[in-house]
Amino acid sequence: MIKIYEDNAYVKEFKSKIKFINREKKEIELEKTAFYARGGGQPGDIGTIRKNQLSISITETYKNNEKIIHKAENIDDLNIEDEVIGNIDWRMRYKHMRMHSALHLLCAVIPLGVTGGQIGFEKSRLDFNVQEEKLDKVEIENKINKLITENHKIDFEWITKEDLDKKPDLVRTMSVKPPDTAGKIRLVKIGNIDLQPCGGTHVKNTNEIGKITIGKIENKGKMNRRVNLLLTDVESD
């Protein structure tokens, strides 16, 4: 399976052939895909695939072992080896990209272990392992917005699992294992601010994130604080 989004998260339309169909479960596997499969707190992509004049809704994308599965509707006229054109719902994907990059900045501003997280369209959040530290909502918000306006480049590099084992400090998440692709780990780098394993989709520069707002900071246990983050509603074609 070729994951187009790993190398280029800005691909909105692509061509591929159908590799596998499960008609009972309405599942499709493609030879390559730009649809992000749900994982790491980021929702799976939705959109459509087209075969000639036939348009089929993709209502969810998720992983089944190493396979990326596209949950589809009305697949009776599809067959293995058919060539289709896929289109992701860009409005949703781009919002998730902005959200995900903003959460990495949140990680940089709050240098504590991450115990959980979720990316959403309206708001996202990270849970931090907090002991004696106090989290100042206004200070966190100001620091992130300053980093955003500094136009830091966001790119990635690959390392081996063995290399990561030698640098355990790179792993910020305490509850989720770093995504492993055939023994290799993708690191997402934001300028000189943040570097950590991540398989999700991101924008190319912090200025694409737009202004953020820190919502409620919630107490979720003796040493667990949930920080909610919201974005300004900037759209992209």
N, C-alpha and C positions, 0 to 999 in steps of 0.2 A: 504493500500500500504506500503510495507516494502522498505525503502530506504537504500540499502546496503551501498551506498557511505557515509552515515552519520556516520557510525561506522568504516568503513574501505574503504578509498578512493583508496586503492591499488588493489582492486578486479577487475580483467580485464575480467574474464569469469565467468558466473553463469548460473544456471538452473532455469527455472520458468515455470509457466503455463500461458496461455493466459486467461485473465479475461474478456476482452471486445474487440470487433472489430467494427469499422465503415468503411465498405468497400467503401462507397462513398468518404469519406475524406481520406481514406488510413491511418487510425489511429488504433493503438493497445495499449491496457492497459494490463500490466502484474501484476501478484500477488506480485512480488518483482522485483526490478531492481537495477543494478549498474550504469545505465545511468543517469547522472546528468541532471536535468531539468533546462532549461534556467531561470536565475533569479539572482538578486543582482549584475548585471553587468557581470556575467560569462555566456558564451555561453553554450547552451545545447550540450550534447555529441552526437556523431555520431558513427556508427559501423555497426554490422550485428547481425541478429538472424538466427539460423539454426534449421530446422526441418528435421531430417534424412539427405538426400543429398541436400535438398533445402536451399539455402542461400539467405537471404533477406536484402537489405540495409536499415539501419536506417539513415535517412537524417537529422533529427532534433529531439530533445527531449524538451518538454515544459510542462507547467502546465495548466490545465483547472479546475479551482476551486481547489479542493484538489487532483485531479487525475494527474498522470504523464502520458503524452501521447507520444508515440513513432510514429513519422511520418515514414511510411514504403513504400516500393515499392513491387509490385507483390505479394499481400497478398491473392489472390484468393484461394490458396490451404491451407490457415490457417483457423482454427476453434477454437472456445472457448473450453477451457480445454486441448488444445494441449500443450505438453511439448516442450519447445524450449531451445536452448543454446544461450545466449547472449554474444557477444564480443564487448567491447568498443574499439574505436580507441585510443590506449594507447599513441601514439606519441602526438596527440592533447591534450588528457586529462592531461598527465603529464606536458606538457608545461603550460597549464592553471593552474595546481596546483602550479607550481613554480611561475608563474606570480602573482597568488592570494596571496600567502604568501609574496612575495616581496612588494605588495601593502600595506599589513598590516605593514610591516616595514617602508614603506614610511609614513604611518599614525603616527607611533611612532616618527619618526624623525621630522615631521611637525605637531605639536600638535594644529591643527586648525580644525574647522568644515569642513566636507566633503560635498560638494554640488552635486557631481555626480562622476561617474566612469565607466570604461569599461575595461574588460579583453579581450585581443586579442592574437593571435598566434605570431605575429611579434612584437607588442608593446601594452602596456597597459597605462592607465592614471587615475589620480584622479584630481578632481577639488576641490580647497580649497577656503574657505571663508577668503580672505586676506583683511586686512584693512591697518594698518600702517606697518605691517611686510614686510621685504624684503626677498625673497627666493634666496639663493645662490646655484646655480646649482652644483658647484664643492664640496661645503661643504656637501650638501645633499647626493651626490653620495658616497663620502668618508665615511660618517657615516653609510650608509646602507651596504656598502661592508664590513665594520668593523664588524657590527652586524652579517652578514652572516657567516664570518669566525670564529665567537665565538661559533658556534655549539649549538645554543639554541634549546631546544626541543619544538616541536609544538604539542599540544594536545588540548582537549576540555572538557568542563563540561556543565551540564544542570542546568538551574535555572528556576523558575516559572516567569510568567509575572509580578506577584506581586513583586517578588524580584527585577526584573529589574526596575520596577517603583520607587523603593526606591534608585536605583543607576543610575540616568539618565546620569551621566557622562560617563558611559560605551558605550553609543550610540554615535558614531562618525558621522554617516551619517545623514544629515539634510533633505534629500529628499526621503529616502527609509526607510520604517518601518522594524524593526528587524523581521526575519522569525519566525513565531509562529507555533509550532507543538503540537497540542492538549493542548494549554496553557503553553507549555514549550519552553524555548529559549535556543539555543545552543550558548555557548561562546567559541571562539577560543582563546587559550592562547599561546603566544610565550615567553617562559621563564618568566622572570619578566619584559619584555619589553612592551608587548602589550596584552590587554584583551578586546575583544569586541564581540558583537553578530554577528554571521555569519553562514549561511547555506551552504557555498561553500566547495569545496574540497581543501585540503592543503597537502603539504609535511610534513614529520615527523620531520625534522630537518632543520634549516636554511642553513646548508652546502649543501643541495640538490639544493638550488636555483641557485647557481653559481654566477659568477660576473655579476653585473648589470651596466647599463649605464643610466644616466639621459639625456633624449633628450631635446626637446624644452620646455621652460616654457612660456606658452602663456597667453596673457591677454584676458580673456573671459567676461569682464564686469568690472564695477567700483570696485567691491570687489571680483572678481572671477579670480583665476589663475589656469591654467591647467598644471599639471606636467606630462610629458610623460616619461615612463620607458621602457627600453629594456633589454633583457637577452642575455647572451652568449648562443650559440646553443649547449647545452649539451643534448645528447639523452639518453634514458633509454630503456632497453629491457622490 
